[in-house]
Each structure stands twice: as C-alpha cells, then as structure tokens.
Amino acid sequence: MRTRTTVRTCRSAAVGLSLGLALTLSGCGSDDTKADADAAVDVESSAPASESASAAPVGDEAEVKVGKTLEDPEMGDKIEVVSAVRDFPSAEEAELIAEGGEVVLVQVKIKPGKEYGGRISEGNFEISWDKGADFESSDTRLMTEEMTAAKRTPLEDVQRRDGGEHTGWIAFQVDEKADTYLIEYTRDGAKVIGSDKTIAEFTEQVEIPAG
C-alpha cells in the first residue's frame, strides 16, 4: 500500500481571527481580498481503517445523485452537492486504485452571497472514508486533464464579488475505498474589518452514497 499524507484543515480561533484581516464588506475590499484562506498542516493519522473501506471492491465508474444543499447563514452562500462519480477510471492514479483506493469526483453548484467578499474554492471541501475520523483534502490539479477529457469540468475558484452561479467538479483520491464517504464543507470564521462583528465558522457534512 503506498503511503499518502492525510491533510486536515486547522480551524482554531487564532486562524479565524487572522482571517479577519482578509474579510471586508462588499464594495470596500480590493480585488485580491480573500476571506477564506485555507490553513493546512500535515498530521499523522492515528485512526484505523474502517471495515467498510477494507471490504469495498473495485468497480466500474458510476454516477450517483446527491442533491444536498448547504446554506451558510452568515455569508449567504448556497452550496449544492449535486452528484458524485464513484470509481473514476484514472490512469494518473492507477497505482492507488490497484492497491485498494478510489478516485471520487464530486460535482458542486455554488451561488455565493453578496454581502461580503472573499472566495469559495475546492480547498473548502474535504473527504472522509472512515465516518469522519479522518478527512483528506482534494487534489483536483492532478486530475485536470483526465476530468476535462471525461467532460467533468474542474471547479474554479468562485469570487463572491462576481455573484452568479458556478458549477464544477472536485477530485478526491482516497487510499481506502469505502461503501460511502462524507464530504465536509468548511468556511473559516473571521472578523469583519471596520466593525466589531465576528463571523462564526460554518461547517456541514454530506454523505456520498455507494455507486
């Protein structure tokens, strides 16, 4: 089994407050303002692999519907997890697949709120194969060519100031194939510049069903 590093987003109060330097009211920030910077550290996973992960067999590609919408009450963002592709046949990740892993593609539709600036990106999403004991970040950049060839357009960063509705796919490579997965969306907390208002962190999970 090849070794992969599990990445977990740090969401301490200190990080949330530091993000306040980057969060501004719409119309007051510069174009390069980013409210949702991702702070990540490498950690060693101590949780055992789940039984479902070790038992799940390799299968053919299958798209499953999810249709779950997350609404961020503070930012006004709406994020829909539309569907997922199980067992994506990636040549880039052929070794991982052969050793019992899986490539999962997740389609999201994002309608950002209008009150604040900042961005929503694939970095806001993580996946768990062991019922939430561990989460791993996405790695769409390694899959861009294969996703595009398969007509699964990779998600691009969504700037709130642009408004509109944005749809794209995020790629996850997991070492341990499971019957179901959890996708976690997190938007870090922050302090609004020029006021005493603090915006609380928002996080929610969605289950990806078996193919």
N, C-alpha and C positions, 0 to 999 in steps of 0.2 A: 504493500500500500504506500503510495507516495505521500509525502508529508506536505500539508498546506497550512498556512498560518491563519488562525482564527482572528478576526478583527472585530472589536467591539467598540462602539462609539462612547466616548466619555461624556457624560451629561451631568457633571457636577454643578453646583450652584455657581462656582467660580467661573466656569465656562459660560454659563448662561449670562452672568453679569458682564463678562468681557464682550459678549456678542452685542451688548447694548451699544457699544461704540460703533457698530456697523448697521444698526437698525434705525431708520428715520421715517418720519411721516412722509407720505407720498407728496411729491411736489417740492420737498425740501432737501432731498438727498441727491447725490451725484449719480451719474450713470453707472459707476462701478461699485455702488453700495451693495453689500452682500449681508443679508440678515441671517442667513442660515449656513454659516461656515461650519464645516464638518471637522470636529476634533477627534482624531482616532489614535489609539495606541495598540501595539501588539501585546496580546496576553496569551498565556499558555492555558489551553482548555484542560480543566480537571474533571469534566463531566464524562461519564462513559457513553459510548454509542448506544442509541436506543435499539430495542429489539426489533422495532418495525424497520429501522434503517438496514439492519443486517439481513433481514429476511426478504426485503423487496427485490424482485428480479429485474433484470434488464428487459426493456420492452420497446415497442415501436412508438414513434412520435404520435402524440395525441394532444389535441387542444381541448381544454376543459373550461367551462364558463364559471366565472366567479360572481361578478355583478354586485360587488360590495362597495358602497360609497362612504368615505370618511369625511367628516366636516369639522374643520378647525374653527372653533367658535371665536377665538381671539383674532386670527388673521383673516377669516372669511374664505379660506381656501376650501375647495371641494376636490377630493382625490378619489377617483373611482378605480378600483382594481377590476378591470374588465374581464380578463381571461388569462389563462396560462398555458404554455406548451410544455408538456412533460416529455422526457426522453428526447430532447432536441439532438439530432444526429450530428454532433460537431466533430469535424476532423481535427480541429485545433485541440480539443480536449479528449481525443480518442483514448489516451492512456488513462485518464481519470475514469472514463466510462467503463473501460475494460477491467478496472480494479474495483468496480462496485459503486462508483459515483454516478452523478447525473447532472446534466445541464438543463436548467429550468429557465424558461423565458416567461416574463410576466408583463402583460400589457396594462398600461395605466392611462387614464384620461384625467388631465389636470385643468381645473378652472380656478385661477388664482384670485384672491381677494384684491380689493382696490385701495384699501385704506393705508397699507404700509408698502414699503419697498422690499428689496431682497429677492431671493430666488428659491426655487424648488428644483431639486436635481435627483439623479439616481442615488446620490450619497445619502439621501434621506431614508432609503429603503435597505433593509437587511433581511436575511432569511435564516430560519431555524429548521433543522431536520430532527431535533430531539425535544419537541414540545416546549420550546422556549428556554431550555437550559443554556444553550449557546446560540449566538447569532453570528452570521458571517456577512460581510459587505458584498455588494455586487461588483462585477468586473466586466462591464459591457464593452469596454475599449478593446478587450482581447477578441471579442466576437463580432465586431462591427461588420467585417466583410461577409462573414457567413450569414449573419442576420439579414443584411441587405439583400444578399443573393436569394434568401428564402422569403423575401418580401415582408420582413418584420423590421420595420424602420426603428432604429435605436432612439431612445428618448433623448432629447436635447434639453439643456438647462432651460427652465421656464422663469423668466423675469416677471415679477408681479406687475411692474410698471407697464408691461406690454399687454396685460389683460388677455382676453380671448380664451380659447380652449385648445389644449395641446395633448396629442396622443402619441405614444411611443412605447417601445419595448425595453425592458431591463433584463440583463442576463445574469444568472447566478450559477456558479459552479460549486456543487456540494460533494464532499468526499464520501458521504454515507447516504445512499439512496433510501428514501423513506416513503411510506404509503401516502402520507400527507405532509405538508410543510406549513409553517407560519411565516407570513410576511409582516414585518413590523415597520411602520412609518413613524418617524420621529422628527419633530420640528423643535429645535432647542429654544429655551427660554431666553429672554433678553429684556433690556431696559430701554424705553423709548427716549431718545435724545431730546433734551429741551423740556422734559416733564418728569414727574415723579412716578409715572406709570411703569409697572413691571408686567411683562407678558409671560405668563406661565408656560412651561414646556407642554407640548402636546404629543402624545404617542398613542397609537392604536394598532391592533393586530388583526390580520385577515388570514383565514385558513385557505390554503391551496389544496383542493381535493385530489384524490388519486385519478390517474388517467384511464 
